[in-house]
């Protein structure tokens, strides 16, 4: 199942992020858990955040036990990194912990 936290906006979301969210939905479902979008084009982020241009999203992880959480993260990295996504686990073991997905195919490339 895929759900969106109340108040989260997906207005302006771009096609690459839609793909990323579809992959995320499957990764969570493979472990038997819901995929919950907690932030997309809404909220307050750093000034140059890709959230503001519809290329980044945050997904809830605090409902996942350690094993399934690690498997979800590994699956997301395996499937999305080759497509130009960064998959970050932020706020580990805090109430704000989440997976941050962003589509940035130039990240990590020298001279790009």
CORPEFEN-V867992 format. One record per backbone hydrogen bond with DSSP energy under -1.0 kcal/mol. CO is the residue of the C=O (numbers start at 0). NH is the residue of the N-H. If there is no record, write none. Layout:
CO | NH
CO | NH
//
This chain:
0 | 34
2 | 36
4 | 7
8 | 40
9 | 12
13 | 17
14 | 18
15 | 19
16 | 20
17 | 21
18 | 22
19 | 23
20 | 24
21 | 25
22 | 26
23 | 27
24 | 28
25 | 29
27 | 32
28 | 31
34 | 2
35 | 59
36 | 4
38 | 57
45 | 48
49 | 54
50 | 53
53 | 13
54 | 102
56 | 100
57 | 37
57 | 38
58 | 98
60 | 63
64 | 68
65 | 69
66 | 70
67 | 71
68 | 72
69 | 73
70 | 74
71 | 75
72 | 76
73 | 77
74 | 78
75 | 79
76 | 80
79 | 82
79 | 84
80 | 83
83 | 103
85 | 101
87 | 99
89 | 97
90 | 93
93 | 96
97 | 89
98 | 58
99 | 87
100 | 56
101 | 85
103 | 106
105 | 108
108 | 111
//
